[in-house]
Amino acid sequence: MRQQGTLTVWKDDRGFGFIAPDGGGEPVFVHATAFRDRDRRPVGGERVSYRLTTDARGRPKAEQVTLMAERGIASLVPRRRTVPLLLTLLFLAVVAGAVLAGRLPFPVLLLYLLASAITFLVYALDKSAARRDRWRTRESTLHLLGLVGGWPGALAAQRLLRHKSAKASFQAAFWGTVVANVAAVGWLAAT
Protein backbone atom coordinates (compact mmCIF):
# COMPACT_ATOMS: atom_id res chain seq x y z
CA MET A 1 0.00 0.00 0.00
CA ARG A 2 1.32 3.44 -0.93
CA GLN A 3 1.78 6.15 1.69
CA GLN A 4 2.06 9.91 1.35
CA GLY A 5 4.15 12.45 3.18
CA THR A 6 6.47 15.43 2.94
CA LEU A 7 10.20 15.24 2.30
CA THR A 8 11.20 17.35 5.31
CA VAL A 9 14.95 16.74 5.24
CA TRP A 10 17.05 16.25 2.09
CA LYS A 11 20.86 16.05 2.09
CA ASP A 12 21.63 16.19 -1.64
CA ASP A 13 25.39 15.91 -1.17
CA ARG A 14 24.86 12.61 0.68
CA GLY A 15 21.91 11.36 -1.37
CA PHE A 16 19.36 10.74 1.37
CA GLY A 17 16.67 12.36 3.48
CA PHE A 18 13.62 11.77 5.63
CA ILE A 19 9.90 11.83 4.95
CA ALA A 20 7.35 12.97 7.53
CA PRO A 21 4.36 10.63 7.00
CA ASP A 22 0.96 12.31 6.64
CA GLY A 23 -0.48 10.24 9.49
CA GLY A 24 2.37 11.16 11.82
CA GLY A 25 4.85 8.75 13.32
CA GLU A 26 8.54 8.06 12.95
CA PRO A 27 10.38 9.81 10.07
CA VAL A 28 10.90 7.50 7.09
CA PHE A 29 14.40 7.18 5.62
CA VAL A 30 14.67 7.65 1.85
CA HIS A 31 17.72 7.16 -0.38
CA ALA A 32 18.18 8.87 -3.76
CA THR A 33 18.00 5.51 -5.51
CA ALA A 34 14.44 5.00 -4.23
CA PHE A 35 13.08 7.78 -6.47
CA ARG A 36 11.38 6.60 -9.66
CA ASP A 37 12.22 9.75 -11.63
CA ARG A 38 15.99 10.05 -11.39
CA ASP A 39 16.12 12.99 -13.80
CA ARG A 40 14.68 15.31 -11.17
CA ARG A 41 16.54 15.50 -7.88
CA PRO A 42 14.53 16.40 -4.78
CA VAL A 43 15.42 19.55 -2.88
CA GLY A 44 13.29 19.13 0.24
CA GLY A 45 9.77 20.25 1.07
CA GLU A 46 8.18 18.24 -1.74
CA ARG A 47 5.11 16.06 -1.32
CA VAL A 48 5.88 12.42 -2.05
CA SER A 49 4.13 9.10 -2.48
CA TYR A 50 6.03 5.96 -1.46
CA ARG A 51 5.85 2.29 -0.53
CA LEU A 52 6.73 1.79 3.13
CA THR A 53 9.24 -0.96 3.95
CA THR A 54 11.81 -1.51 6.67
CA ASP A 55 15.59 -1.77 6.61
CA ALA A 56 17.64 -4.63 8.10
CA ARG A 57 17.23 -3.14 11.61
CA GLY A 58 13.46 -2.77 11.30
CA ARG A 59 13.49 1.01 10.78
CA PRO A 60 10.98 2.56 8.33
CA LYS A 61 12.32 3.04 4.82
CA ALA A 62 10.73 4.39 1.62
CA GLU A 63 10.83 2.54 -1.73
CA GLN A 64 9.40 3.44 -5.15
CA VAL A 65 9.17 7.14 -4.24
CA THR A 66 7.31 9.49 -6.58
CA LEU A 67 7.37 13.27 -6.33
CA MET A 68 3.77 14.49 -6.29
CA ALA A 69 2.32 17.50 -8.13
CA GLU A 70 4.96 17.25 -10.84
CA ARG A 71 2.83 19.24 -13.28
CA GLY A 72 2.86 22.31 -11.06
CA ILE A 73 6.60 22.06 -10.60
CA ALA A 74 7.28 21.37 -14.27
CA SER A 75 5.57 24.61 -15.27
CA LEU A 76 8.09 26.55 -13.18
CA VAL A 77 11.19 24.75 -14.42
CA PRO A 78 11.52 26.34 -17.88
CA ARG A 79 11.73 29.84 -16.41
CA ARG A 80 14.31 28.77 -13.86
CA ARG A 81 16.37 27.07 -16.55
CA THR A 82 16.01 29.72 -19.27
CA VAL A 83 17.15 32.95 -17.60
CA PRO A 84 20.69 31.81 -16.71
CA LEU A 85 21.09 30.27 -20.16
CA LEU A 86 20.02 33.52 -21.81
CA LEU A 87 22.49 35.48 -19.68
CA THR A 88 25.22 33.03 -20.67
CA LEU A 89 24.44 33.48 -24.37
CA LEU A 90 24.41 37.25 -23.87
CA PHE A 91 27.84 37.08 -22.20
CA LEU A 92 29.27 34.98 -25.06
CA ALA A 93 27.78 37.46 -27.56
CA VAL A 94 29.48 40.34 -25.70
CA VAL A 95 32.81 38.46 -25.77
CA ALA A 96 32.35 37.81 -29.51
CA GLY A 97 31.55 41.51 -30.03
CA ALA A 98 34.66 42.50 -28.08
CA VAL A 99 36.72 40.17 -30.29
CA LEU A 100 35.21 41.71 -33.45
CA ALA A 101 35.86 45.22 -32.11
CA GLY A 102 39.48 44.33 -31.39
CA ARG A 103 39.10 44.69 -27.59
CA LEU A 104 39.84 41.00 -26.97
CA PRO A 105 42.03 38.57 -28.89
CA PHE A 106 40.27 35.75 -30.77
CA PRO A 107 41.83 33.01 -28.57
CA VAL A 108 39.74 34.32 -25.63
CA LEU A 109 36.51 33.49 -27.48
CA LEU A 110 37.96 30.17 -28.59
CA LEU A 111 38.95 29.39 -24.98
CA TYR A 112 35.38 30.05 -23.76
CA LEU A 113 33.87 27.85 -26.45
CA LEU A 114 36.29 24.94 -25.98
CA ALA A 115 36.35 25.14 -22.18
CA SER A 116 32.54 25.28 -22.11
CA ALA A 117 32.20 22.22 -24.34
CA ILE A 118 34.72 20.26 -22.24
CA THR A 119 33.09 21.36 -18.98
CA PHE A 120 29.62 20.37 -20.20
CA LEU A 121 31.00 16.93 -21.10
CA VAL A 122 32.67 16.54 -17.67
CA TYR A 123 29.39 17.45 -15.91
CA ALA A 124 27.51 14.91 -18.07
CA LEU A 125 30.05 12.20 -17.24
CA ASP A 126 29.86 13.10 -13.53
CA LYS A 127 26.06 12.88 -13.56
CA SER A 128 26.29 9.49 -15.26
CA ALA A 129 28.80 8.33 -12.64
CA ALA A 130 26.52 9.58 -9.84
CA ARG A 131 23.60 7.57 -11.22
CA ARG A 132 25.71 4.42 -11.41
CA ASP A 133 27.47 4.90 -8.03
CA ARG A 134 30.85 5.14 -9.77
CA TRP A 135 33.92 7.29 -9.21
CA ARG A 136 32.93 10.99 -9.33
CA THR A 137 34.68 14.12 -10.55
CA ARG A 138 35.94 16.24 -7.67
CA GLU A 139 34.04 19.48 -7.08
CA SER A 140 37.33 21.39 -7.08
CA THR A 141 37.94 20.13 -10.64
CA LEU A 142 34.50 21.32 -11.72
CA HIS A 143 35.18 24.73 -10.18
CA LEU A 144 38.60 24.97 -11.83
CA LEU A 145 37.05 24.22 -15.23
CA GLY A 146 34.51 27.00 -14.61
CA LEU A 147 37.19 29.43 -13.49
CA VAL A 148 39.29 29.02 -16.64
CA GLY A 149 36.34 29.85 -18.88
CA GLY A 150 34.12 26.78 -18.85
CA TRP A 151 31.44 28.32 -16.65
CA PRO A 152 28.99 28.86 -19.56
CA GLY A 153 29.14 25.10 -20.26
CA ALA A 154 28.87 24.36 -16.54
CA LEU A 155 25.79 26.55 -16.22
CA ALA A 156 24.21 24.90 -19.25
CA ALA A 157 24.92 21.45 -17.75
CA GLN A 158 23.48 22.47 -14.38
CA ARG A 159 20.26 23.66 -15.97
CA LEU A 160 19.81 21.17 -18.81
CA LEU A 161 21.11 18.06 -17.02
CA ARG A 162 19.93 19.17 -13.55
CA HIS A 163 23.30 18.32 -12.09
CA LYS A 164 24.97 20.17 -9.20
CA SER A 165 22.18 22.74 -9.25
CA ALA A 166 20.70 22.20 -5.78
CA LYS A 167 23.71 21.98 -3.46
CA ALA A 168 24.04 25.43 -1.89
CA SER A 169 27.75 25.25 -1.03
CA PHE A 170 28.60 24.14 -4.58
CA GLN A 171 26.48 26.91 -6.08
CA ALA A 172 28.12 29.56 -3.88
CA ALA A 173 31.59 28.48 -4.98
CA PHE A 174 30.45 28.15 -8.61
CA TRP A 175 29.09 31.71 -8.74
CA GLY A 176 32.31 32.92 -7.11
CA THR A 177 34.27 31.40 -10.02
CA VAL A 178 31.88 33.06 -12.50
CA VAL A 179 32.39 36.48 -10.91
CA ALA A 180 36.18 36.01 -10.84
CA ASN A 181 36.25 34.90 -14.48
CA VAL A 182 34.00 37.70 -15.74
CA ALA A 183 36.04 40.27 -13.77
CA ALA A 184 39.25 38.95 -15.33
CA VAL A 185 37.93 39.10 -18.88
CA GLY A 186 36.46 42.55 -18.18
CA TRP A 187 39.87 43.73 -16.98
CA LEU A 188 41.51 42.22 -20.07
CA ALA A 189 39.05 43.99 -22.37
CA ALA A 190 39.58 47.31 -20.59
CA THR A 191 43.37 47.26 -20.91
C-alpha positions, 0 to 999 in steps of 0.5 A, a space after each residue: 500500500 502506498 503512503 504519502 508524506 512530505 520530504 522534510 529533510 534532504 541532504 543532496 550531497 549525501 543522497 538521502 533524506 527523511 519523509 514525515 508521514 501524513 499520518 504522523 509517526 517516525 520519520 521515514 528514511 529515503 535514499 536517492 535511488 528509491 526515487 522513480 524519476 531520477 532525472 529530477 533531484 529532490 530539494 526538500 519540502 516536496 510532497 511524495 508518495 512511497 511504498 513503506 518498507 523496513 531496513 535490516 534493523 526494522 526502521 521505516 524506509 521508503 521505496 518506489 518514491 514518486 514526487 507528487 504535483 509534478 505538473 505544477 513544478 514542471 511549469 516553473 522549471 523552464 523559467 528557472 532554466 532559461 534565464 541563466 542560459 540567456 544570460 550566458 548566451 548574452 555574455 558569449 555574444 558580448 565576448 564575440 563583439 569585443 573580439 570583433 571590435 578588437 578589444 579582446 584577442 580571438 583566442 579568448 573566445 575560442 577558450 570560452 567555447 572549448 572550455 565550455 564544451 569540455 566542462 559540459 562533457 565533464 558534468 555529463 560524465 559526472 552525472 552518469 557516474 553519480 547515477 551508477 554509483 561510480 567514481 565521481 569528478 571532484 568538485 574542485 575540478 569542476 570549479 577549476 574548469 569553470 574558473 578558466 572559462 568553462 562556466 557557460 558550459 557548466 551553467 548549461 549542464 546544471 540547468 539542462 542536465 539538472 546536475 549540481 544545481 541544488 547543493 548550496 555550497 557548490 552553487 556559492 563556490 560556482 558563482 564565485 568562479 563566474 564572478 572572478 572569471 568575468 572580472 578577469 575578462 572585463 579587466 583584459 578587455 579594458 586594458 
